[in-house]
Amino acid sequence: MRETSVLIVGAGPSGLATATCLTKLSIPYILLEREDCFASLWKKKTYDRLHLHLPKQFSELPHMKIPSNCPKYISKNDFIEYLDNYVVHFGIKPLYRRLVISANFDEKVNKWRVITQKVKVKEDKEVKEENDEEEIEFVGRFLVVASGETSDVYCPEIEGLSSYKGKVLHSTEYKSGVGYENKSVLVVGAGNSAFEIALDLANHSAHTSIVVRNPVHILSRGMVHIALFLLKYLRLKTVDKLLITLSKIVYGDLTKYGMRRPIEGPYYLKESFGKYPIIDVGTFSKIKTGEIEILPVAITSIKGNEVLFKDGKSYAFDVIIFATGFRRSTFKWLKGDEYLLNEDGIPKPDFPNHWKGKNGLYCVGLARRGLYGAAMDAQNISNDIKLNL
């Protein structure tokens, strides 16, 4: 058993930010990470062309700015270098390959008991390590859930998928369009990853299609930047109306290309349901020219290389890429919390009170406000812990 003041689960940017804020206040902590590195999503599971969608000042972690020589919208590699320097500068030393299997609040001692298993990471899967400690217990007065919105990859169950003869991968396995030239590729999903992967494929001469079943908002980076400024002074509803008007002016009638806009505004959907707008970095121009085809109906089944759709049509594809997002894993191990997190691992309390639970339980980076929100959460949590020590 190992004991400390604060236990942090997850060494992504949210966990690193929390560790730094605690360090600044001289509060002892232990940072537990199931992978063999920090920020594993960024280092292992992102595509090469990825850039942050927001200007760099909105992506900084507490107490350390992103270097001024980095571009306004920094690349994946620049951000990873920033995180590497961040960890070294603040002396953050996560305990790696520690899979949390349970976390319970012990009312007798007023502390959290966290049980972990040591795992080896093989092909991005967790495998219990043989001839190693079965379990290690960690005890802390406070517990911070920093396992993030992107914990476990999700792929839908589709009839016949197991018999598909082409290549199938999740977006976390995709790196670049190199090697996909002249192949017919289906991207399943209507989020930013799907649209950016489709653009990358089209730029590498792949015959690319995207399944977009539900209505989507498409915004430019400039529109998002304007929205972040206006939200400081105007109601969300007012900002949403402006964004929809601007989007209609810039992108026109989406139904021409097989897409629809939601009735609700982009930031209302983001705040209420975690549905992010598409931030266009060039994909829409490829859709307009027909280099990327939108398929607006659901997949019903797969037979051989043929993918069958709800409208009765079918198409042959060499590759299927599921950009279908993630599921939270918190429900698997967090026990006894009925106040802070719901079954999907999202905070029940509304912003700005989303980060604090009961009995010394906190969550960071789950407010659907990106890295900027995670930085605010980390600072709020560390200050609150300092007051309650």
C-alpha positions, -999 to 999 in steps of 0.1 A, spaced: 0 0 0 12 35 -9 -4 66 7 -4 103 -3 -26 134 -2 -40 132 -37 -45 104 -62 -48 114 -99 -61 88 -124 -48 96 -159 -16 112 -172 -30 130 -202 -29 168 -204 -56 170 -177 -37 149 -153 -4 167 -160 -21 201 -155 -35 189 -121 -1 175 -110 16 209 -118 -10 229 -99 -6 206 -69 32 209 -71 29 247 -71 10 245 -38 34 219 -24 7 192 -22 19 156 -25 3 134 -51 6 102 -70 -3 101 -107 -15 68 -121 -14 60 -158 -25 27 -175 -3 33 -206 35 32 -208 38 70 -214 20 102 -206 -4 118 -231 -7 84 -249 -36 96 -270 -14 124 -285 17 103 -288 2 70 -301 -33 75 -314 -34 107 -335 -30 112 -372 1 130 -386 -17 161 -400 -35 169 -368 -33 206 -357 -51 221 -327 -83 239 -338 -80 268 -313 -53 294 -312 -24 283 -290 -32 305 -261 -64 285 -255 -43 252 -255 -18 261 -228 -16 242 -195 -12 261 -162 21 279 -154 38 274 -188 31 291 -221 35 275 -255 66 289 -271 61 321 -291 78 306 -322 51 280 -326 24 288 -352 -10 301 -341 -26 267 -347 1 243 -335 8 209 -349 5 176 -331 43 173 -329 47 208 -315 22 201 -289 38 168 -279 72 187 -276 54 212 -254 41 184 -232 75 168 -230 90 200 -218 61 206 -194 67 172 -177 104 178 -173 101 214 -161 77 205 -133 93 172 -125 61 151 -131 68 114 -127 37 93 -134 35 56 -123 30 39 -157 12 7 -166 -11 10 -136 -46 0 -146 -72 12 -120 -97 -16 -113 -115 0 -84 -117 32 -64 -138 33 -32 -142 59 -5 -135 44 29 -157 63 54 -139 48 84 -106 66 76 -121 93 53 -99 84 24 -100 69 -11 -87 34 -17 -76 28 -53 -67 -7 -64 -45 -11 -95 -31 -40 -116 1 -37 -134 -2 -42 -172 20 -45 -202 10 -25 -232 9 -45 -264 -6 -32 -296 -25 -6 -276 -42 -33 -256 -40 -38 -219 -26 -72 -209 -22 -84 -174 14 -90 -167 24 -125 -156 47 -131 -126 41 -95 -114 22 -80 -85 -14 -89 -88 -26 -57 -72 -12 -26 -55 -34 -4 -33 -30 34 -32 -46 55 -5 -53 93 -7 -75 118 10 -85 132 -24 -92 115 -58 -90 133 -91 -105 116 -122 -84 128 -151 -90 98 -175 -106 121 -200 -134 121 -226 -114 98 -249 -107 68 -228 -117 37 -247 -122 35 -285 -157 28 -298 -167 9 -329 -203 2 -337 -215 -34 -342 -224 -39 -379 -239 -71 -393 -213 -88 -415 -183 -67 -404 -164 -97 -392 -166 -111 -427 -154 -80 -445 -125 -87 -467 -109 -53 -468 -89 -34 -442 -107 -21 -411 -93 3 -386 -103 29 -360 -92 65 -364 -67 61 -336 -48 37 -359 -47 60 -389 -16 80 -395 -16 94 -430 -30 89 -465 3 75 -477 -4 40 -491 -41 47 -498 -36 61 -533 -64 50 -557 -81 30 -530 -118 33 -522 -121 43 -485 -152 47 -464 -149 70 -433 -176 63 -408 -183 92 -385 -193 129 -387 -169 145 -363 -137 165 -368 -115 134 -370 -136 120 -397 -136 152 -418 -98 157 -414 -90 121 -422 -112 123 -453 -93 154 -463 -60 137 -458 -71 107 -479 -84 129 -507 -51 148 -507 -34 115 -513 -57 106 -542 -79 81 -524 -115 77 -535 -131 89 -502 -166 88 -488 -179 98 -454 -210 85 -437 -228 116 -423 -262 105 -409 -270 133 -385 -272 171 -390 -239 189 -385 -227 225 -381 -197 235 -402 -176 265 -389 -143 280 -399 -115 285 -375 -122 322 -377 -158 317 -367 -147 297 -337 -123 324 -326 -150 351 -329 -173 329 -308 -148 325 -280 -145 362 -278 -182 370 -280 -192 343 -254 -175 365 -228 -200 392 -234 -231 378 -251 -256 350 -244 -248 317 -259 -281 318 -279 -271 351 -295 -236 338 -304 -252 307 -319 -275 328 -341 -245 347 -354 -225 316 -361 -254 300 -380 -258 331 -402 -220 332 -409 -220 295 -417 -249 299 -442 -231 328 -459 -197 309 -462 -209 274 -468 -244 279 -483 -270 252 -486 -255 220 -471 -284 198 -485 -268 202 -520 -240 179 -507 -260 155 -486 -258 172 -453 -282 191 -430 -277 217 -403 -292 210 -368 -320 232 -355 -301 239 -323 -271 261 -324 -235 248 -324 -225 259 -290 -258 248 -274 -252 213 -288 -216 214 -275 -224 225 -240 -255 204 -236 -246 171 -254 -209 173 -262 -216 174 -299 -188 195 -314 -192 215 -346 -171 206 -376 -142 230 -378 -134 232 -415 -97 231 -425 -103 223 -462 -126 193 -463 -156 213 -475 -139 224 -507 -132 188 -515 -169 179 -509 -180 207 -532 -157 194 -560 -169 158 -555 -135 146 -544 -151 136 -511 -186 120 -513 -211 124 -485 -233 93 -478 -262 106 -457 -277 73 -446 -269 45 -421 -250 13 -428 -272 -17 -425 -248 -46 -432 -217 -57 -449 -213 -85 -474 -178 -93 -487 -164 -59 -498 -199 -44 -503 -213 -20 -477 -251 -19 -478 -270 13 -467 -305 20 -454 -316 35 -487 -310 2 -505 -278 12 -522 -245 -6 -518 -208 3 -526 -176 -16 -526 -147 -3 -504 -111 -14 -500 -109 2 -465 -132 12 -437 -121 37 -411 -142 41 -380 -139 77 -367 -167 69 -342 -151 83 -311 -146 70 -276 -164 58 -245 -154 67 -209 -142 39 -187 -149 55 -153 -180 34 -146 -158 3 -146 -138 13 -116 -153 43 -97 -176 30 -70 -199 47 -46 -202 80 -65 -238 90 -71 -233 128 -73 -205 138 -97 -204 116 -128 -231 99 -147 -230 64 -163 -212 78 -194 -185 94 -172 -197 130 -178 -203 154 -148 -239 156 -136 -235 192 -121 -236 219 -147 -207 242 -155 -191 259 -136 -197 235 -107 -189 204 -127 -155 197 -113 -162 190 -76 -180 160 -61 -183 148 -25 -158 131 -1 -128 147 -19 -137 135 -54 -130 157 -83 -129 155 -121 -108 175 -146 -111 179 -183 -147 167 -186 -165 200 -191 -163 198 -229 -142 230 -230 -110 214 -243 -75 221 -230 -85 256 -218 -113 241 -197 -90 214 -183 -65 240 -172 -92 259 -153 -104 227 -137 -69 218 -125 -64 252 -109 -99 251 -92 -93 216 -79 -58 223 -65 -70 255 -48 -99 237 -33 -77 208 -20 -54 233 -4 -83 248 15 -95 214 27 -62 198 37 
